């Protein structure tokens, strides 16, 4: 039993209190998903010679929200970033910045949620670090996760590979994560059904890539939403991308919240959605694969790649007009991930 | 040119301001040491099948201090952690948490310092992430770095490999980093010569391992200082470790500052020192190798491994007495790395 109920500065000192925190809270919390890392670096077996590495720091506020918490987000977000490269995610590192005064119970809850997400994704947490900052210099907890995955021979996905004629797929509804977090934070009660979509999508990417081996790329439309993702792809590939507004799945309560708050749902962050661009003749196979995967039941074909104007993304509206899909310029939803 | 001189919340939004920050500040700042990472994950070639991975978040306060800054620390600290496993560090990821209002000039200065340290260590910064938190929810800048290195076949270093009769080496003076940071922070002026020792030690580890191929382990005595390191090794190996107080190099101004502030120099953090334990018949070779390496000029043999009492570290004082080398219990120097 920890004698302290909250995090103290001395939990970050490298001394005996830090050792007890590691032994009694972290090792227990991560369970089989973690490795008690007694040495400073984890040494890992990787089959083959090419690995994918991705990092993200999570500063979401509040730490807990319907459908998830910062821990689930930190595992899923990085697993998904590694998976977008076509790699099989295997290992995660975790770096915590804890604020003095954080209830140890909150930390334990987050660790359990990280363990569950890691087990679901099939990744192991192999090394970690904890720092403690004084009260007022953090916000409870920030978490960095860095993920490592192995790339199979021949897999070469890139945002620059989209070609005119390709088809754009989305694995499900837009906006659930961003709207859930902002409404929890602001105390808005749009609907009791609103839940973050935070989920590990590595299995979905794997089956989709099996079904559509010439897939150009995968992207998880997180910060900046679908608008940032598609504008980045259009720019990297030198193509235009046009999305059918009516084809994009959006939950009614999310659509309603966006209207009330003045948000563009295409710019709202998602944490459990995947975009993929595939050659037209593999689109149906990719769609079936996505729909058969966990979290992909509502997958849809939402648009296509065109030649010009290069570097831009467009929306074909329900009235048949076409407008630019604007990227976020200022700040819409801070601290969403 | 960035139109803003300070970090805004919208620099973390995933929108166009974040893209400009990446293009105009990060890509320029890292130069050849970095890779413009347009995809979410970096894909990396690793020769051989075993990699070492280590992570650390740096929250040092102040951000700049004599001999270094948070950027140099973030590169060197993680490079050194990877190197302790015997791996050759190759790649780093970088995750920033920036506080709203941080001067962009400070960020640029830190990036240059990361670039220089990465070039010196021979590692590349291959992927990154930036989050922005509101004024008052950070402390200018926190940086996570995660490092990846390759392990040569047959290399198997571990803190549990120390055996009675082994010899303990230290690569130079103790306490320089911790005392420099705390005296900068508190406005104490002990000496104008006081400088952090933050440095990449991967080359030193490599030449020492060449010279002493049966080396048991390497450790960088950072938070918790030499006392934590030796107690951890004694515990992991089930041996006792005894250090000769007179053999441990300490700069006079550090010794004086420790006396004034009531610190035990064995508990003060170092960021450019390496401890290694080697079989007695390879100790001289290891010492010569360390001394020939950058940052190892003052390397010394400081102690030896004994049988019992297992799990404890001791100091043989200048008076010939032996006392327990206590691990830090409470908080001595917060926010030192």
HADDOCK unambig.tbl for C-alpha pairs under 7 A between the chains (distance, minus, plus):
assign (segid A and resid 9 and name CA) (segid B and resid 331 and name CA) 6.42 0.50 0.50
assign (segid A and resid 9 and name CA) (segid B and resid 334 and name CA) 6.84 0.50 0.50
assign (segid A and resid 10 and name CA) (segid B and resid 330 and name CA) 5.19 0.50 0.50
assign (segid A and resid 10 and name CA) (segid B and resid 331 and name CA) 4.27 0.50 0.50
assign (segid A and resid 13 and name CA) (segid B and resid 223 and name CA) 6.14 0.50 0.50
assign (segid A and resid 13 and name CA) (segid B and resid 224 and name CA) 6.26 0.50 0.50
assign (segid A and resid 13 and name CA) (segid B and resid 331 and name CA) 5.75 0.50 0.50
assign (segid A and resid 13 and name CA) (segid B and resid 334 and name CA) 6.55 0.50 0.50
assign (segid A and resid 14 and name CA) (segid B and resid 223 and name CA) 4.76 0.50 0.50
assign (segid A and resid 14 and name CA) (segid B and resid 224 and name CA) 4.42 0.50 0.50
assign (segid A and resid 15 and name CA) (segid B and resid 224 and name CA) 5.32 0.50 0.50
assign (segid A and resid 15 and name CA) (segid B and resid 228 and name CA) 6.48 0.50 0.50
assign (segid A and resid 15 and name CA) (segid B and resid 327 and name CA) 5.82 0.50 0.50
assign (segid A and resid 15 and name CA) (segid B and resid 328 and name CA) 4.42 0.50 0.50
assign (segid A and resid 15 and name CA) (segid B and resid 329 and name CA) 5.35 0.50 0.50
assign (segid A and resid 16 and name CA) (segid B and resid 327 and name CA) 6.51 0.50 0.50
assign (segid A and resid 16 and name CA) (segid B and resid 328 and name CA) 6.20 0.50 0.50
assign (segid A and resid 16 and name CA) (segid B and resid 329 and name CA) 5.11 0.50 0.50
assign (segid A and resid 17 and name CA) (segid B and resid 329 and name CA) 6.18 0.50 0.50
assign (segid A and resid 39 and name CA) (segid B and resid 158 and name CA) 6.86 0.50 0.50
assign (segid A and resid 39 and name CA) (segid B and resid 159 and name CA) 6.71 0.50 0.50
assign (segid A and resid 40 and name CA) (segid B and resid 54 and name CA) 6.45 0.50 0.50
assign (segid A and resid 40 and name CA) (segid B and resid 81 and name CA) 5.40 0.50 0.50
assign (segid A and resid 41 and name CA) (segid B and resid 52 and name CA) 5.85 0.50 0.50
assign (segid A and resid 41 and name CA) (segid B and resid 53 and name CA) 5.23 0.50 0.50
assign (segid A and resid 41 and name CA) (segid B and resid 54 and name CA) 4.40 0.50 0.50
assign (segid A and resid 41 and name CA) (segid B and resid 81 and name CA) 5.98 0.50 0.50
assign (segid A and resid 41 and name CA) (segid B and resid 82 and name CA) 5.44 0.50 0.50
assign (segid A and resid 41 and name CA) (segid B and resid 85 and name CA) 6.19 0.50 0.50
assign (segid A and resid 42 and name CA) (segid B and resid 52 and name CA) 5.27 0.50 0.50
assign (segid A and resid 42 and name CA) (segid B and resid 53 and name CA) 5.09 0.50 0.50
assign (segid A and resid 42 and name CA) (segid B and resid 54 and name CA) 6.23 0.50 0.50
assign (segid A and resid 43 and name CA) (segid B and resid 50 and name CA) 6.67 0.50 0.50
assign (segid A and resid 43 and name CA) (segid B and resid 51 and name CA) 5.46 0.50 0.50
assign (segid A and resid 43 and name CA) (segid B and resid 52 and name CA) 4.05 0.50 0.50
assign (segid A and resid 43 and name CA) (segid B and resid 53 and name CA) 6.27 0.50 0.50
assign (segid A and resid 44 and name CA) (segid B and resid 50 and name CA) 5.45 0.50 0.50
assign (segid A and resid 44 and name CA) (segid B and resid 51 and name CA) 5.13 0.50 0.50
assign (segid A and resid 44 and name CA) (segid B and resid 52 and name CA) 5.94 0.50 0.50
assign (segid A and resid 45 and name CA) (segid B and resid 49 and name CA) 5.75 0.50 0.50
assign (segid A and resid 45 and name CA) (segid B and resid 50 and name CA) 4.56 0.50 0.50
assign (segid A and resid 45 and name CA) (segid B and resid 51 and name CA) 6.42 0.50 0.50
assign (segid A and resid 46 and name CA) (segid B and resid 49 and name CA) 5.04 0.50 0.50
assign (segid A and resid 46 and name CA) (segid B and resid 50 and name CA) 5.83 0.50 0.50
assign (segid A and resid 47 and name CA) (segid B and resid 49 and name CA) 5.76 0.50 0.50
assign (segid A and resid 48 and name CA) (segid B and resid 49 and name CA) 6.41 0.50 0.50
assign (segid A and resid 49 and name CA) (segid B and resid 45 and name CA) 5.76 0.50 0.50
assign (segid A and resid 49 and name CA) (segid B and resid 46 and name CA) 5.02 0.50 0.50
assign (segid A and resid 49 and name CA) (segid B and resid 47 and name CA) 5.73 0.50 0.50
assign (segid A and resid 49 and name CA) (segid B and resid 48 and name CA) 6.42 0.50 0.50
assign (segid A and resid 49 and name CA) (segid B and resid 49 and name CA) 6.70 0.50 0.50
assign (segid A and resid 50 and name CA) (segid B and resid 43 and name CA) 6.66 0.50 0.50
assign (segid A and resid 50 and name CA) (segid B and resid 44 and name CA) 5.44 0.50 0.50
assign (segid A and resid 50 and name CA) (segid B and resid 45 and name CA) 4.56 0.50 0.50
assign (segid A and resid 50 and name CA) (segid B and resid 46 and name CA) 5.81 0.50 0.50
assign (segid A and resid 51 and name CA) (segid B and resid 43 and name CA) 5.50 0.50 0.50
assign (segid A and resid 51 and name CA) (segid B and resid 44 and name CA) 5.16 0.50 0.50
assign (segid A and resid 51 and name CA) (segid B and resid 45 and name CA) 6.45 0.50 0.50
assign (segid A and resid 52 and name CA) (segid B and resid 41 and name CA) 5.88 0.50 0.50
assign (segid A and resid 52 and name CA) (segid B and resid 42 and name CA) 5.29 0.50 0.50
assign (segid A and resid 52 and name CA) (segid B and resid 43 and name CA) 4.09 0.50 0.50
assign (segid A and resid 52 and name CA) (segid B and resid 44 and name CA) 5.97 0.50 0.50
assign (segid A and resid 53 and name CA) (segid B and resid 41 and name CA) 5.25 0.50 0.50
assign (segid A and resid 53 and name CA) (segid B and resid 42 and name CA) 5.11 0.50 0.50
assign (segid A and resid 53 and name CA) (segid B and resid 43 and name CA) 6.29 0.50 0.50
assign (segid A and resid 54 and name CA) (segid B and resid 40 and name CA) 6.47 0.50 0.50
assign (segid A and resid 54 and name CA) (segid B and resid 41 and name CA) 4.41 0.50 0.50
assign (segid A and resid 54 and name CA) (segid B and resid 42 and name CA) 6.25 0.50 0.50
assign (segid A and resid 54 and name CA) (segid B and resid 127 and name CA) 6.18 0.50 0.50
assign (segid A and resid 55 and name CA) (segid B and resid 93 and name CA) 6.26 0.50 0.50
assign (segid A and resid 55 and name CA) (segid B and resid 95 and name CA) 6.54 0.50 0.50
assign (segid A and resid 55 and name CA) (segid B and resid 127 and name CA) 6.82 0.50 0.50
assign (segid A and resid 55 and name CA) (segid B and resid 128 and name CA) 5.97 0.50 0.50
assign (segid A and resid 55 and name CA) (segid B and resid 129 and name CA) 6.38 0.50 0.50
assign (segid A and resid 56 and name CA) (segid B and resid 95 and name CA) 6.10 0.50 0.50
assign (segid A and resid 56 and name CA) (segid B and resid 129 and name CA) 5.39 0.50 0.50
assign (segid A and resid 57 and name CA) (segid B and resid 95 and name CA) 5.93 0.50 0.50
assign (segid A and resid 57 and name CA) (segid B and resid 129 and name CA) 6.84 0.50 0.50
assign (segid A and resid 57 and name CA) (segid B and resid 131 and name CA) 6.86 0.50 0.50
assign (segid A and resid 81 and name CA) (segid B and resid 40 and name CA) 5.42 0.50 0.50
assign (segid A and resid 81 and name CA) (segid B and resid 41 and name CA) 6.00 0.50 0.50
assign (segid A and resid 82 and name CA) (segid B and resid 41 and name CA) 5.47 0.50 0.50
assign (segid A and resid 85 and name CA) (segid B and resid 41 and name CA) 6.20 0.50 0.50
assign (segid A and resid 93 and name CA) (segid B and resid 55 and name CA) 6.26 0.50 0.50
assign (segid A and resid 95 and name CA) (segid B and resid 55 and name CA) 6.53 0.50 0.50
assign (segid A and resid 95 and name CA) (segid B and resid 56 and name CA) 6.09 0.50 0.50
assign (segid A and resid 95 and name CA) (segid B and resid 57 and name CA) 5.93 0.50 0.50
assign (segid A and resid 127 and name CA) (segid B and resid 54 and name CA) 6.17 0.50 0.50
assign (segid A and resid 127 and name CA) (segid B and resid 55 and name CA) 6.82 0.50 0.50
assign (segid A and resid 128 and name CA) (segid B and resid 55 and name CA) 5.96 0.50 0.50
assign (segid A and resid 129 and name CA) (segid B and resid 55 and name CA) 6.38 0.50 0.50
assign (segid A and resid 129 and name CA) (segid B and resid 56 and name CA) 5.38 0.50 0.50
assign (segid A and resid 129 and name CA) (segid B and resid 57 and name CA) 6.83 0.50 0.50
assign (segid A and resid 131 and name CA) (segid B and resid 57 and name CA) 6.85 0.50 0.50
assign (segid A and resid 133 and name CA) (segid B and resid 335 and name CA) 6.86 0.50 0.50
assign (segid A and resid 136 and name CA) (segid B and resid 136 and name CA) 6.74 0.50 0.50
assign (segid A and resid 136 and name CA) (segid B and resid 137 and name CA) 6.44 0.50 0.50
assign (segid A and resid 137 and name CA) (segid B and resid 136 and name CA) 6.45 0.50 0.50
assign (segid A and resid 137 and name CA) (segid B and resid 137 and name CA) 5.20 0.50 0.50
assign (segid A and resid 137 and name CA) (segid B and resid 138 and name CA) 4.70 0.50 0.50
assign (segid A and resid 137 and name CA) (segid B and resid 139 and name CA) 5.82 0.50 0.50
assign (segid A and resid 138 and name CA) (segid B and resid 137 and name CA) 4.72 0.50 0.50
assign (segid A and resid 138 and name CA) (segid B and resid 138 and name CA) 5.02 0.50 0.50
assign (segid A and resid 139 and name CA) (segid B and resid 137 and name CA) 5.83 0.50 0.50
assign (segid A and resid 144 and name CA) (segid B and resid 144 and name CA) 6.89 0.50 0.50
assign (segid A and resid 146 and name CA) (segid B and resid 146 and name CA) 6.74 0.50 0.50
assign (segid A and resid 158 and name CA) (segid B and resid 39 and name CA) 6.86 0.50 0.50
assign (segid A and resid 159 and name CA) (segid B and resid 39 and name CA) 6.70 0.50 0.50
assign (segid A and resid 223 and name CA) (segid B and resid 13 and name CA) 6.16 0.50 0.50
assign (segid A and resid 223 and name CA) (segid B and resid 14 and name CA) 4.78 0.50 0.50
assign (segid A and resid 224 and name CA) (segid B and resid 13 and name CA) 6.27 0.50 0.50
assign (segid A and resid 224 and name CA) (segid B and resid 14 and name CA) 4.44 0.50 0.50
assign (segid A and resid 224 and name CA) (segid B and resid 15 and name CA) 5.34 0.50 0.50
assign (segid A and resid 228 and name CA) (segid B and resid 15 and name CA) 6.48 0.50 0.50
assign (segid A and resid 327 and name CA) (segid B and resid 15 and name CA) 5.82 0.50 0.50
assign (segid A and resid 327 and name CA) (segid B and resid 16 and name CA) 6.52 0.50 0.50
assign (segid A and resid 328 and name CA) (segid B and resid 15 and name CA) 4.44 0.50 0.50
assign (segid A and resid 328 and name CA) (segid B and resid 16 and name CA) 6.22 0.50 0.50
assign (segid A and resid 329 and name CA) (segid B and resid 15 and name CA) 5.37 0.50 0.50
assign (segid A and resid 329 and name CA) (segid B and resid 16 and name CA) 5.14 0.50 0.50
assign (segid A and resid 329 and name CA) (segid B and resid 17 and name CA) 6.21 0.50 0.50
assign (segid A and resid 330 and name CA) (segid B and resid 10 and name CA) 5.21 0.50 0.50
assign (segid A and resid 331 and name CA) (segid B and resid 9 and name CA) 6.46 0.50 0.50
assign (segid A and resid 331 and name CA) (segid B and resid 10 and name CA) 4.29 0.50 0.50
assign (segid A and resid 331 and name CA) (segid B and resid 13 and name CA) 5.75 0.50 0.50
assign (segid A and resid 334 and name CA) (segid B and resid 9 and name CA) 6.86 0.50 0.50
assign (segid A and resid 334 and name CA) (segid B and resid 13 and name CA) 6.53 0.50 0.50
assign (segid A and resid 335 and name CA) (segid B and resid 133 and name CA) 6.88 0.50 0.50
